[in-house]
Amino acid sequence: MAARAYWQGQIRLALVSIPVEIYPATKTGAAISFRQIHEPSGKRVNYEKVVAGIGAVDHDDILKGYEVSKGNYVLLEDEEIEAVKIESRKTLELMQFVAADEIDVLYFEKPYFVVPADDLAEEAYVVLREALKTSKKVALGQLSVRGREQLVALKPCGKGIVMEVLRYADEVAKAQTFFREVPDTTPDAELLELATTLIEKKTGPFKPEVFHDRYVDALKRLVEKKAKAKGKTILEDVGEPAARSGNVIDLMAALKKSVGGEKAAPAKAAAKKPAARKRA
C-alpha cells in the first residue's frame, strides 16, 4: 500500500514556492503489546468509565477538564476546543536559518521525508537542498497540522530534504538542573589518552541493522514456546551480568585492561620499598 502523506502544501522562501509532500520517516517497530485477560474465561478485560461514589457513567456525560487548582477544573466543550484550533495552512514559510550544529539534540522529536510534489517542483527543490548544504544551515518554520502549529527544521539528507519536528522551549528541561553537581575539571592526561584510544579502537561505521531489541526477541521466543507448551510455565534462562567485586574501581587499571594489556610502568616510578618487618 502506498504511503500516505502526512502533509501536502508548499514551502515558501521569499517569493519562491515549492510544492512538496511530507511523509513519516519512521515506522512502528516490532514491539510486543499485551492485553489483560480474565484467566478462568480466557476473555479480554474491558474497562468502564467510573466516578468515585457514583459508579459507571455514560460517555455523553463526560467533558474535558483542565485542573486550575487541586480538585477544581475548568470544563470545556468539544466545540470550544475546536474553535481555537489553528487554521490548517498549506504553506510552510521558512522564517529563519541557523547553523546546523546550533540546535541542541534535545529539541529534535520526529523526522519526516520532504519530496517534490511534481516534476515542475524538482528544480527549486534541488536548489534549496544544495543551498542548505553549501551554507551548512538548517531552515526553521512553523507547520500547521490538524489544528496545531509545529516548529520544524529542514535540512539536506543525501539527495533529499528531511524535516524534523522540534520541541518548543517550554517542553525541554534545562540541562543545568541535572548536571549542576558534575565537576568541571580536566581529567588526568594518561586516563584521557587511554579512554580516547579505547574509543578509537571501537570506532566503526554506523550499521543500525546489527542492533536488535533483545527483550523483544526474548519475548517472541517465549510466546512461541508458551504456545507449544499448552499453558506450562516457562522461565527463560537469562544470563546475569558479571558481579562487581566492589564499589571502588581502579579506573587506570580498568582502562588499560580494556585497551588491551597494561602499559609498561613509567621510567620515573619510585623503587618498590622492602616489606616492613613484623613486630614480635
C-alpha positions as CSV (number, residue, x, y, z in Angstrom):
1,M,0.0,0.0,0.0
2,A,1.4,3.4,-0.9
3,A,2.5,5.6,1.9
4,R,0.0,8.3,3.0
5,A,1.3,11.9,3.0
6,Y,1.5,13.5,6.5
7,W,1.2,16.9,4.9
8,Q,0.8,18.4,1.4
9,G,1.4,22.0,0.5
10,Q,4.2,24.3,-0.5
11,I,7.5,25.5,1.1
12,R,7.9,29.2,0.6
13,L,11.2,31.1,0.7
14,A,10.6,34.8,0.0
15,L,8.9,34.8,-3.4
16,V,9.8,31.2,-4.3
17,S,7.2,28.4,-3.7
18,I,8.0,24.7,-3.9
19,P,5.1,22.2,-3.9
20,V,6.0,19.3,-1.7
21,E,4.6,16.2,0.1
22,I,5.8,15.2,3.6
23,Y,5.9,11.5,4.7
24,P,6.8,9.9,8.0
25,A,10.4,8.7,8.1
26,T,9.8,6.2,10.9
27,K,7.5,3.3,11.4
28,T,6.3,1.2,14.3
29,G,8.9,-1.3,15.3
30,A,8.5,-5.0,16.3
31,A,7.4,-4.2,19.9
32,I,5.1,-6.7,21.5
33,S,2.0,-5.5,23.3
34,F,-0.1,-7.4,25.8
35,R,-3.8,-7.5,26.7
36,Q,-5.2,-8.1,30.1
37,I,-7.1,-11.5,30.1
38,H,-9.6,-13.0,32.6
39,E,-7.8,-16.4,33.2
40,P,-10.9,-18.5,34.0
41,S,-12.8,-17.5,30.8
42,G,-9.8,-16.6,28.6
43,K,-11.6,-13.3,27.6
44,R,-10.3,-9.8,27.4
45,V,-10.8,-7.5,30.4
46,N,-12.7,-4.3,29.4
47,Y,-12.7,-1.0,31.2
48,E,-15.6,1.2,32.2
49,K,-15.6,5.0,32.8
50,V,-16.4,5.3,36.5
51,V,-16.7,8.2,39.0
52,A,-15.8,7.7,42.7
53,G,-19.0,7.4,44.7
54,I,-21.2,7.2,41.6
55,G,-20.0,4.3,39.5
56,A,-20.2,3.8,35.8
57,V,-21.2,6.9,33.7
58,D,-22.4,7.5,30.2
59,H,-19.9,8.6,27.6
60,D,-22.2,11.6,26.7
61,D,-21.8,12.9,30.3
62,I,-18.0,13.2,30.0
63,L,-16.3,16.6,29.3
64,K,-12.7,17.6,29.1
65,G,-11.5,19.5,32.1
66,Y,-8.3,21.5,32.9
67,E,-7.2,21.4,36.6
68,V,-6.7,25.0,37.8
69,S,-6.2,24.0,41.4
70,K,-6.3,20.8,43.4
71,G,-9.7,19.2,42.6
72,N,-11.0,22.3,40.7
73,Y,-11.5,22.0,37.0
74,V,-12.5,24.3,34.1
75,L,-14.8,22.3,31.9
76,L,-14.6,22.7,28.1
77,E,-17.0,21.6,25.4
78,D,-15.6,20.0,22.3
79,E,-16.9,22.9,20.2
80,E,-15.0,25.4,22.4
81,I,-11.7,23.5,21.9
82,E,-12.3,23.1,18.2
83,A,-12.9,26.9,17.8
84,V,-9.3,27.8,19.0
85,K,-7.5,25.3,16.7
86,I,-5.2,27.0,14.2
87,E,-6.4,27.1,10.7
88,S,-4.6,24.4,8.7
89,R,-2.5,26.3,6.2
90,K,-0.9,24.8,3.2
91,T,2.2,26.9,3.3
92,L,5.4,26.3,5.2
93,E,7.2,29.6,5.3
94,L,10.9,29.4,6.0
95,M,11.4,32.1,8.6
96,Q,15.0,31.7,9.8
97,F,18.2,29.9,9.1
98,V,20.6,28.7,11.8
99,A,23.9,26.8,11.8
100,A,23.4,23.0,11.5
101,D,25.1,22.3,14.9
102,E,23.4,25.1,16.8
103,I,20.2,23.2,17.7
104,D,20.6,21.1,20.8
105,V,19.8,17.4,20.3
106,L,17.1,17.6,23.0
107,Y,14.9,19.6,20.7
108,F,14.6,17.1,17.9
109,E,11.4,15.0,18.2
110,K,10.4,13.2,14.9
111,P,11.8,13.1,11.3
112,Y,9.8,13.2,8.1
113,F,10.8,13.0,4.4
114,V,10.2,16.0,2.2
115,V,9.8,15.2,-1.5
116,P,8.9,17.4,-4.5
117,A,5.2,17.1,-5.4
118,D,5.8,17.1,-9.2
119,D,8.4,17.4,-11.9
120,L,8.0,21.2,-12.0
121,A,8.9,21.5,-8.3
122,E,12.2,19.5,-8.7
123,E,14.4,22.4,-9.8
124,A,13.6,24.7,-7.0
125,Y,13.7,21.7,-4.5
126,V,17.3,20.8,-5.6
127,V,18.3,24.5,-5.4
128,L,17.1,24.7,-1.8
129,R,18.8,21.4,-0.9
130,E,22.1,22.4,-2.3
131,A,21.9,25.9,-0.8
132,L,21.4,24.3,2.7
133,K,24.4,22.0,2.1
134,T,26.6,24.8,0.9
135,S,25.7,27.2,3.7
136,K,25.7,24.4,6.3
137,K,22.4,25.8,7.6
138,V,19.0,24.4,8.6
139,A,15.8,26.2,7.8
140,L,13.2,26.9,10.5
141,G,9.5,27.3,10.1
142,Q,6.1,26.5,11.6
143,L,3.8,23.9,10.1
144,S,0.1,23.9,10.8
145,V,-1.3,20.3,11.0
146,R,-4.6,19.2,12.5
147,G,-5.2,22.4,14.3
148,R,-1.8,22.7,15.9
149,E,1.4,24.5,15.0
150,Q,4.6,22.6,15.0
151,L,8.1,24.1,15.0
152,V,10.1,22.3,12.3
153,A,13.6,22.3,10.8
154,L,14.5,21.4,7.2
155,K,18.0,20.0,6.5
156,P,19.6,18.2,3.5
157,C,19.8,14.4,3.6
158,G,21.5,12.7,0.7
159,K,19.5,13.5,-2.5
160,G,16.6,14.8,-0.5
161,I,15.4,17.0,2.4
162,V,14.4,15.9,5.9
163,M,12.0,17.8,8.1
164,E,12.3,17.3,11.8
165,V,9.6,18.3,14.2
166,L,11.2,20.3,17.1
167,R,10.0,20.6,20.7
168,Y,9.2,24.1,21.9
169,A,11.4,25.7,24.6
170,D,8.9,25.0,27.4
171,E,9.0,21.3,26.5
172,V,12.7,20.9,27.2
173,A,14.2,20.6,30.7
174,K,17.2,22.7,31.4
175,A,20.4,20.5,31.4
176,Q,22.0,22.6,34.1
177,T,19.4,21.3,36.6
178,F,20.7,17.8,36.2
179,F,24.4,18.5,35.6
180,R,24.9,21.1,38.3
181,E,26.9,18.7,40.6
182,V,29.1,17.3,37.8
183,P,32.6,18.7,38.3
184,D,34.1,20.9,35.6
185,T,37.6,19.6,35.8
186,T,40.3,18.3,33.4
187,P,41.0,14.6,33.8
188,D,44.4,13.1,34.1
189,A,46.3,13.1,30.8
190,E,47.0,9.4,30.8
191,L,43.4,8.5,31.7
192,L,42.2,10.7,28.9
193,E,44.6,9.1,26.4
194,L,43.6,5.6,27.4
195,A,39.9,6.5,27.0
196,T,40.5,8.1,23.6
197,T,42.4,5.0,22.5
198,L,39.5,2.8,23.6
199,I,37.0,4.9,21.7
200,E,39.2,4.8,18.5
201,K,39.6,1.0,18.9
202,K,35.8,0.6,19.0
203,T,35.0,3.2,16.2
204,G,33.3,1.9,13.1
205,P,30.6,2.8,10.6
206,F,27.0,3.1,11.9
207,K,25.0,0.0,10.9
208,P,21.7,0.2,12.6
209,E,20.6,-3.2,11.3
210,V,23.1,-5.0,13.6
211,F,21.3,-3.7,16.7
212,H,18.3,-5.6,18.0
213,D,15.9,-5.1,20.9
214,R,17.0,-8.3,22.8
215,Y,14.0,-8.0,25.2
216,V,11.5,-8.1,22.2
217,D,13.5,-11.1,20.7
218,A,13.3,-12.9,24.0
219,L,9.5,-12.2,24.3
220,K,8.9,-13.6,20.9
221,R,10.8,-16.8,21.8
222,L,8.8,-17.1,25.0
223,V,5.5,-16.6,23.2
224,E,6.4,-19.4,20.7
225,K,7.5,-21.8,23.5
226,K,4.4,-21.0,25.6
227,A,2.1,-21.6,22.6
228,K,3.6,-25.1,22.2
229,A,3.7,-25.8,25.9
230,K,-0.1,-25.5,26.3
231,G,0.0,-23.4,29.4
232,K,3.0,-24.8,31.1
233,T,5.2,-22.2,32.9
234,I,8.4,-21.4,31.0
235,L,11.2,-19.4,32.6
236,E,13.8,-18.3,30.2
237,D,17.4,-18.7,31.4
238,V,18.7,-15.2,31.1
239,G,22.4,-14.7,31.9
240,E,23.2,-12.4,34.7
241,P,25.8,-9.7,34.2
242,A,29.1,-10.3,36.0
243,A,29.0,-9.2,39.6
244,R,31.4,-6.3,40.5
245,S,34.0,-7.2,43.1
246,G,33.3,-3.9,44.9
247,N,32.2,-0.3,44.5
248,V,35.7,1.1,44.3
249,I,37.1,0.8,40.8
250,D,40.7,1.3,39.7
251,L,40.0,3.4,36.7
252,M,43.5,3.3,35.3
253,A,43.7,-0.4,35.5
254,A,40.3,-0.9,34.0
255,L,41.1,1.4,31.1
256,K,44.4,-0.3,30.4
257,K,42.8,-3.7,30.5
258,S,40.1,-2.5,28.1
259,V,42.6,-1.1,25.7
260,G,44.3,-4.5,25.6
261,G,47.1,-5.1,28.1
262,E,48.7,-2.9,30.7
263,K,51.4,-0.5,29.6
264,A,55.0,-0.6,30.9
265,A,55.5,1.3,34.2
266,P,56.8,4.9,33.7
267,A,60.6,5.2,34.0
268,K,60.3,7.7,36.9
269,A,58.3,5.2,39.0
270,A,59.7,5.0,42.6
271,A,61.5,1.9,43.6
272,K,59.5,-0.6,45.5
273,K,60.1,-0.4,49.3
274,P,61.0,-3.5,51.1
275,A,58.3,-5.1,53.2
276,A,58.2,-3.9,56.8
277,R,59.2,-6.4,59.5
278,K,56.5,-7.8,61.6
279,R,56.6,-6.9,65.2
280,A,57.4,-9.6,67.7
